[in-house]
Amino acid sequence: MDRTQELEEQVRRLSQTVDAMRGRMARLEGREPSVAVAKESNRRGFLRIGAGAVLGALGFAAARALPASAATGGNMILGNPNSADASTTLIATGGSPPVEVFGVSAAGTTWNPPTTGTFGGPLQGLGTSTGVVDGVDGWAGGTSGAGVYGLTDAGYGVIGESSTGIGLYARSSGRIRQEALANPGAPAYTPNDFEQVRDAVGVLWIHNPSGVWRRVNTVRVDRADNVAGAYKPFRRLDTRSGAIKAAGSTTVVSVAGTGAGASAIPSDAVAVVGNLTAVNYTGSGFLAIMPSGTVFNPAADPSSVNFIVGQKAIANAFVCGLSGGAVQVYVAGHSSHFIVDITAYIQ
């Protein structure tokens, strides 16, 4: 083989290599490779044109060897946008839960409130256009699935923040579940600013600006038996069915857990609202209602209802806490009957 034939053969091989490279580039970019049509030429023209084509094609291939982003089905390119027309699913195919299918970490990074439009976390999900855009969209099927699960040893599991909107939004059903503490009553630890928790019986406790826990009590005028409707006031006690209460006597009246239907008082009520009426008294005096077990001082403690001779009955509204689920009524001055009516409760 002479030198000219040798060069011609090298050009043919290079041309085939370039055609293969063009085809691969076209497939990576989602295009169909073009079909080259060979033109006949004399040997010298072929060598001249072929050599120029090879150099030009090699320059084209070198300039486009790394695409700006990975095509669908291709490898992800770090440091560049990676476009795709189909979703990419990561599946843990073995092992025992929890299995990490995708991990992103940043050594020494702590949370700081980001400024508007920025985020400092190692993993970012940004909605870059206007309108309704999800920065991160988490979905899980089943009754025990968690669309987004945040876990930390002592920090914040999930933080929601918005400069002018809603930090956390319970959409659709609006349901929010909160785990209970191990014991009833105020938590044993020092609260964070504006923290709120539920104790073992579901009572809500919130942080007080002075740095202590405060129980959240609610005045209820709705039924307590899980039936829709308003609470119906009822008469808890009328002493006229028995002996008149002597001056200086104290009568304990159980309230929590009494009543029925629309008038039921729940067993965990902490106070009641009602009316206290003095009736059929033998002279002037007063009644005092207070939590059960309270030591009453007639000379210093306040009265609830004052009565005088010439009246048949006199009533006054009250709000009184419960102790052991009960209140007590003290009679001062002269003996008197009394009536306790309940109009609402506090839980």
C-alpha positions in Angstrom: 0.0 0.0 0.0 1.5 3.4 -1.1 1.5 6.5 1.1 -1.6 7.9 -0.6 -3.6 4.7 0.0 -2.5 4.7 3.6 -3.7 8.3 4.2 -7.0 7.5 2.4 -7.6 4.6 4.7 -6.8 6.6 7.8 -9.2 9.3 6.6 -12.0 6.7 6.1 -11.5 5.3 9.6 -11.5 8.8 11.1 -14.7 9.7 9.2 -16.4 6.6 10.5 -15.3 7.5 14.1 -16.7 11.0 13.7 -20.0 9.7 12.3 -20.3 7.4 15.4 -19.6 10.4 17.7 -22.2 12.5 15.9 -24.8 9.7 16.4 -24.0 9.4 20.1 -24.3 13.1 20.6 -27.6 13.1 18.8 -29.0 10.3 21.0 -27.8 12.1 24.2 -29.6 15.3 23.0 -32.8 13.3 22.2 -32.4 13.7 18.4 -32.3 11.1 15.6 -28.8 10.8 14.1 -28.6 12.1 10.5 -27.7 9.7 7.7 -24.6 10.8 5.9 -24.6 10.6 2.1 -21.1 10.0 0.7 -20.1 11.9 -2.4 -17.8 10.5 -5.0 -14.6 12.4 -5.6 -11.1 11.8 -7.0 -8.5 10.6 -4.6 -6.8 14.0 -4.1 -10.2 15.8 -3.6 -11.3 13.1 -1.2 -8.1 13.5 0.8 -8.5 17.3 0.9 -12.2 17.4 1.7 -12.0 14.4 4.0 -9.2 15.8 6.1 -11.0 19.1 6.5 -14.2 17.4 7.4 -12.4 15.3 10.0 -10.7 18.3 11.6 -14.0 20.2 11.6 -15.9 17.3 13.1 -13.3 16.7 15.7 -13.5 20.3 16.7 -17.3 20.1 16.9 -17.2 17.0 19.0 -14.6 18.4 21.3 -16.7 21.6 21.8 -19.8 19.6 22.6 -18.4 16.6 24.5 -20.1 17.7 27.7 -23.7 18.7 27.4 -25.1 21.7 29.4 -27.4 19.2 31.3 -28.0 15.5 31.4 -30.5 14.2 29.0 -33.4 12.0 30.2 -31.9 8.6 30.8 -28.4 10.0 31.1 -26.2 10.5 34.1 -26.7 13.5 36.5 -24.0 16.2 36.0 -23.0 17.9 39.3 -22.7 21.6 39.2 -25.0 22.0 36.2 -28.7 22.1 35.6 -30.1 18.6 34.9 -33.3 18.7 32.8 -35.6 15.7 32.5 -38.9 15.0 30.8 -39.6 12.1 33.1 -39.4 11.6 36.9 -36.5 9.9 38.6 -37.4 7.5 41.4 -35.0 6.3 44.1 -36.0 2.9 45.6 -34.4 1.1 48.5 -34.3 -2.5 47.2 -33.0 -4.2 50.4 -32.1 -3.9 54.0 -34.2 -3.2 57.1 -35.8 0.2 57.7 -34.7 2.9 58.1 -32.9 2.7 54.7 -31.3 5.9 53.4 -31.9 6.1 49.6 -30.5 9.6 49.2 -28.4 11.4 51.6 -27.2 15.1 51.7 -25.0 16.3 54.5 -23.1 19.5 55.4 -20.5 19.4 58.2 -20.8 22.1 60.8 -24.0 23.7 59.4 -26.5 25.0 61.9 -29.9 26.5 61.2 -30.2 30.2 60.9 -33.3 32.1 59.8 -32.8 32.7 56.0 -33.3 36.0 54.4 -36.0 36.5 51.8 -35.4 34.3 48.7 -32.4 32.5 50.1 -31.8 29.2 51.9 -28.7 27.9 53.6 -29.4 24.1 53.9 -27.4 21.5 52.1 -30.5 20.2 50.3 -32.6 22.9 48.5 -36.0 22.7 46.9 -36.8 26.0 45.4 -39.9 27.1 43.5 -38.4 29.6 41.1 -41.4 30.9 39.3 -44.4 33.0 40.5 -47.8 31.7 41.4 -48.5 28.4 43.3 -45.1 26.7 43.3 -44.0 23.9 45.7 -40.4 24.2 46.8 -40.6 20.6 48.2 -43.5 18.3 47.5 -43.6 15.2 49.8 -46.2 12.5 49.3 -46.7 9.1 51.0 -49.5 6.5 50.6 -51.3 4.6 53.4 -52.7 5.6 56.7 -49.2 5.5 58.4 -47.3 7.2 55.6 -45.4 10.4 56.2 -45.2 12.9 53.3 -42.4 14.8 55.0 -40.7 13.5 58.1 -38.3 15.7 60.1 -36.1 14.1 62.8 -33.6 15.7 65.2 -31.9 14.7 68.4 -32.5 17.9 70.3 -33.2 20.6 67.7 -36.2 21.4 65.4 -37.6 18.5 63.4 -39.4 20.7 60.9 -39.4 24.5 60.6 -41.9 26.4 58.5 -41.3 30.0 57.8 -42.9 32.8 55.7 -42.1 36.5 55.7 -45.8 37.6 55.3 -47.7 34.3 54.8 -48.4 31.1 56.7 -45.5 29.3 58.3 -47.3 25.9 58.6 -50.6 25.1 56.9 -52.8 22.0 57.6 -54.5 21.9 54.2 -57.7 20.0 53.2 -58.8 18.2 56.4 -57.1 20.8 58.6 -56.2 18.0 61.1 -53.2 18.5 63.4 -52.0 15.7 65.7 -49.8 16.2 68.7 -48.3 13.5 70.8 -49.0 13.6 74.6 -46.5 13.8 77.4 -46.0 10.8 79.6 -47.7 12.3 82.6 -50.7 14.6 83.3 -50.0 18.2 84.4 -47.4 20.8 83.6 -44.3 19.5 81.8 -41.2 19.1 84.1 -38.8 20.8 81.8 -38.2 24.6 81.2 -40.2 25.7 78.1 -39.0 27.3 75.0 -40.5 30.7 74.1 -44.1 30.2 73.0 -43.9 26.4 73.2 -47.1 24.4 73.6 -47.6 20.7 74.5 -50.4 18.3 75.5 -50.1 16.3 78.7 -51.1 12.7 79.1 -54.8 13.5 79.4 -54.8 15.9 76.4 -54.7 19.2 78.3 -53.0 22.0 76.4 -50.1 23.8 78.2 -48.5 26.9 76.7 -45.4 29.0 77.5 -46.0 32.0 79.8 -43.9 35.2 79.1 -42.6 34.9 82.7 -41.0 31.6 81.8 -43.5 29.1 83.3 -46.1 26.8 81.9 -49.8 27.8 81.9 -52.7 25.5 81.5 -55.2 26.6 78.7 -58.7 26.4 80.1 -61.8 26.9 78.0 -65.3 28.1 78.9 -67.6 25.6 77.2 -71.3 26.2 76.5 -71.6 23.2 74.1 -72.6 19.6 75.0 -69.9 17.4 76.5 -71.3 14.1 75.2 -70.0 14.4 71.6 -73.4 15.4 70.3 -73.7 18.7 68.5 -75.7 21.3 70.3 -75.6 23.8 73.1 -75.1 23.0 76.8 -78.4 23.0 78.7 -78.3 24.6 82.2 -79.5 22.4 85.0 -80.3 22.6 88.7 -77.6 20.8 90.7 -79.0 21.3 94.2 -82.1 22.7 96.0 -81.9 22.3 99.7 -85.6 23.0 100.2 -86.1 19.3 99.9 -84.5 18.8 103.3 -83.6 20.6 106.4 -82.6 24.3 106.3 -78.8 24.9 106.4 -77.7 26.4 109.7 -75.6 29.5 110.0 -71.9 28.6 110.0 -72.5 25.4 108.1 -70.6 24.3 105.0 -72.2 22.1 102.3 -70.1 20.3 99.7 -71.7 20.0 96.3 -70.3 17.6 93.7 -70.4 18.9 90.2 -67.9 17.2 87.9 -69.3 14.1 86.3 -72.9 15.0 87.2 -75.8 15.9 84.9 -76.8 13.9 81.8 -77.2 14.3 78.0 -77.1 18.0 77.0 -76.6 18.9 80.7 -73.6 16.6 81.4 -70.6 18.0 83.2 -67.4 16.2 82.2 -65.4 14.6 84.9 -62.3 16.6 84.0 -64.0 20.0 84.3 -61.9 22.4 86.4 -64.6 25.1 87.1 -68.3 25.9 86.6 -70.4 29.0 85.9 -73.8 29.3 87.5 -76.3 31.0 89.8 -76.4 30.8 93.6 -79.8 31.6 95.1 -80.6 32.2 98.8 -84.2 31.4 99.7 -86.4 31.0 102.8 -83.8 32.5 105.1 -84.6 33.3 108.7 -82.8 36.6 108.9 -80.1 38.7 107.2 -76.9 37.0 106.2 -74.9 35.8 103.1 -73.8 32.8 101.2 -70.3 32.2 99.9 -69.4 29.6 97.2 -65.8 28.4 96.8 -63.8 25.3 95.8 -64.4 22.3 98.1 -62.0 22.1 101.1 -61.4 25.8 101.2 -61.1 27.2 104.7 -63.5 30.2 104.8 -63.1 33.2 107.0 -66.5 35.0 107.4 -64.8 38.2 108.7 -62.4 38.6 105.7 -63.4 36.5 102.7 -65.9 37.8 100.1 -69.6 36.8 100.0 -71.4 35.5 96.9 -75.1 36.4 97.8 -76.2 38.8 100.5 -79.8 38.5 101.8 -82.0 40.6 104.2 -85.3 40.1 105.9 -88.3 41.1 103.7 -87.1 39.3 100.5 -88.3 35.8 99.6 -85.2 35.0 97.5 -82.2 36.6 96.0 -79.7 35.2 93.4 -76.3 36.1 92.0 -74.1 34.6 89.2 -70.8 33.0 90.1 -67.7 31.4 88.5 -66.0 29.0 90.8 -63.2 26.5 90.5 -63.6 22.9 91.4 -61.5 21.0 93.9 -62.0 17.2 93.7 -64.7 18.0 91.2 -66.8 19.9 93.9 -67.7 23.3 95.3 -68.9 24.2 98.8 -71.4 26.7 100.0 -71.0 28.5 103.4 -74.0 30.0 105.2 -73.3 33.1 107.4 -75.6 35.2 109.6 -78.8 33.3 109.7 -79.9 29.9 108.5 -81.0 29.7 104.9 -81.9 27.3 102.0 -80.0 27.8 98.8 -80.2 26.6 95.2 -77.1 25.9 92.9 -77.8 26.1 89.1 -75.1 25.3 86.6 -75.1 27.3 83.3 -71.7 26.5 81.8 -68.4 24.7 82.7 -64.7 25.3 82.2 -62.6 22.4 80.9 
